[in-house]
C-alpha cells in the first residue's frame, strides 16, 4: 500500500531540489499519520501511546523545518 510520489528527472538525472521537496513531503505525510494515530489511540483510552504518537508527529514536523532551513541556507552565508 505504499504510495510513492514520482521523482522528476531532467535528462535522466535526479534534481537535488526535487529530492529535498520529496523528503519534506514524506515527512509532512508521516507527521499527519502520526497525529491521526495518536488521536485514535487517545480516543480509545490508550493515553500513553497516543501521546507518544503525537510527540512523533511533532518530531517529524521539527525534522521538516530543520531540513528546510538546511536546504535553503546559502553557501558562505553566516549560520
Residue frames relative to the residue before (quaternion, step in Angstrom):
aa qw qx qy qz dx dy dz
X 1.0000 0.0000 0.0000 0.0000 0.00 0.00 0.00
X 0.3679 0.7403 -0.4924 0.2723 3.58 1.19 0.20
X 0.1899 -0.7583 0.6165 0.0943 3.52 -0.77 1.09
X 0.0981 -0.8158 0.5697 0.0167 3.54 -0.46 1.19
X 0.3724 -0.6961 0.5676 0.2336 3.51 -1.01 0.84
X 0.4740 -0.6840 0.4601 0.3094 3.61 -0.90 0.80
X 0.3432 -0.7140 0.5718 0.2132 3.54 -1.10 0.76
X 0.2887 -0.7489 0.5709 0.1725 3.54 -0.85 0.97
X 0.1242 -0.7840 0.6045 0.0674 3.53 -1.07 0.74
X 0.2118 -0.7198 0.6399 0.1659 3.51 -1.30 0.38
X 0.8239 -0.0713 -0.0248 0.5617 3.55 -0.52 1.25
X 0.7127 -0.4717 0.2504 0.4549 3.57 1.04 0.77
X 0.6339 0.5105 -0.3278 0.4796 3.59 1.28 0.01
X 0.4542 -0.6712 0.5128 0.2832 3.55 -1.03 0.81
X 0.3740 -0.7095 0.5550 0.2209 3.53 -1.09 0.74
X 0.4949 -0.6531 0.4803 0.3128 3.60 -0.91 0.87
X 0.6526 0.5220 -0.3181 0.4477 3.58 0.92 -0.88
X 0.6562 0.5032 -0.3102 0.4691 3.59 0.96 -0.85
X 0.6416 0.5258 -0.3229 0.4556 3.57 1.00 -0.80
X 0.6475 0.5022 -0.3129 0.4802 3.59 1.00 -0.79
X 0.6428 0.5110 -0.3256 0.4688 3.58 0.97 -0.80
X 0.6220 0.5314 -0.3338 0.4683 3.59 1.05 -0.74
X 0.6507 0.5242 -0.3075 0.4552 3.56 0.93 -0.95
X 0.6614 0.5021 -0.2996 0.4698 3.58 0.92 -0.92
X 0.6594 0.5067 -0.3132 0.4586 3.59 0.93 -0.86
X 0.6485 0.5042 -0.3234 0.4697 3.60 0.96 -0.79
X 0.6433 0.5088 -0.3265 0.4697 3.60 0.99 -0.74
X 0.6354 0.5146 -0.3318 0.4705 3.60 1.02 -0.73
X 0.6453 0.5054 -0.3169 0.4772 3.58 1.01 -0.80
X 0.6425 0.5154 -0.3213 0.4673 3.59 1.01 -0.80
X 0.6385 0.5177 -0.3281 0.4655 3.60 0.97 -0.80
X 0.6548 0.5166 -0.3092 0.4568 3.57 0.92 -0.90
X 0.6665 0.4946 -0.2978 0.4717 3.57 0.94 -0.88
X 0.6470 0.5138 -0.3247 0.4604 3.60 0.96 -0.82
X 0.6400 0.5119 -0.3277 0.4700 3.58 0.98 -0.79
X 0.6466 0.5220 -0.3247 0.4516 3.60 0.94 -0.85
X 0.6690 0.4850 -0.3016 0.4756 3.58 0.86 -0.95
X 0.6365 0.5423 -0.3272 0.4401 3.59 0.96 -0.83
X 0.6819 0.4728 -0.2918 0.4758 3.57 0.92 -0.86
X 0.6230 0.5247 -0.3432 0.4677 3.59 1.05 -0.72
X 0.6589 0.5095 -0.3136 0.4559 3.59 0.91 -0.90
X 0.6720 0.4892 -0.3055 0.4646 3.58 0.90 -0.90
X 0.6378 0.5245 -0.3286 0.4584 3.59 1.05 -0.72
X 0.7180 0.4002 -0.2342 0.5191 3.58 1.17 -0.57
X 0.5784 -0.6550 0.3327 0.3547 3.56 1.19 0.69
X 0.5050 0.5670 -0.4729 0.4472 3.60 1.06 0.71
X 0.0995 -0.8759 0.4707 0.0374 3.52 0.58 1.25
X 0.6542 0.5369 -0.3295 0.4185 3.60 0.93 -0.83
X 0.7314 0.3938 -0.2577 0.4935 3.60 0.69 -0.98
X 0.5714 0.5771 -0.3767 0.4457 3.57 1.15 -0.52
X 0.6723 0.4775 -0.2895 0.4859 3.56 0.93 -0.90
X 0.6199 0.5421 -0.3452 0.4503 3.59 1.06 -0.70
X 0.6651 0.4897 -0.3115 0.4699 3.60 0.94 -0.81
X 0.6189 0.5197 -0.3493 0.4741 3.58 1.06 -0.64
X 0.6332 0.5138 -0.3228 0.4806 3.59 1.06 -0.73
X 0.6175 0.5281 -0.3472 0.4682 3.61 1.04 -0.72
X 0.6277 0.5366 -0.3326 0.4555 3.59 1.00 -0.80
X 0.6539 0.4972 -0.3104 0.4784 3.56 0.98 -0.83
X 0.6384 0.5242 -0.3287 0.4578 3.59 1.01 -0.77
X 0.6393 0.5114 -0.3286 0.4709 3.60 0.99 -0.76
X 0.6472 0.5096 -0.3209 0.4674 3.59 0.99 -0.80
X 0.6426 0.5166 -0.3185 0.4678 3.58 0.99 -0.82
X 0.6389 0.5141 -0.3222 0.4730 3.59 0.98 -0.82
X 0.6233 0.5408 -0.3290 0.4591 3.58 1.03 -0.79
X 0.6611 0.4976 -0.2999 0.4748 3.59 0.94 -0.88
X 0.6637 0.5071 -0.3083 0.4553 3.59 0.92 -0.88
X 0.6534 0.4966 -0.3137 0.4776 3.59 0.97 -0.81
X 0.6331 0.5259 -0.3317 0.4610 3.59 0.98 -0.77
X 0.6634 0.4970 -0.3031 0.4702 3.57 0.94 -0.88
X 0.6663 0.5003 -0.3049 0.4613 3.57 0.93 -0.89
X 0.6806 0.5066 -0.2888 0.4435 3.58 0.92 -0.88
X 0.7404 0.4044 -0.2341 0.4832 3.59 1.04 -0.69
X 0.4705 0.6550 -0.4569 0.3752 3.59 1.25 -0.01
X 0.3586 -0.7432 0.5302 0.1950 3.56 -0.86 1.00
X 0.5379 -0.6113 0.4698 0.3409 3.54 -1.08 0.72
X 0.8109 0.2438 -0.2037 0.4913 3.53 -0.91 0.95
X 0.5487 0.5995 -0.4043 0.4196 3.58 1.24 -0.14
X 0.5475 -0.6076 0.4427 0.3676 3.60 -1.06 0.57
X 0.5315 -0.6443 0.4528 0.3121 3.57 -1.08 0.73
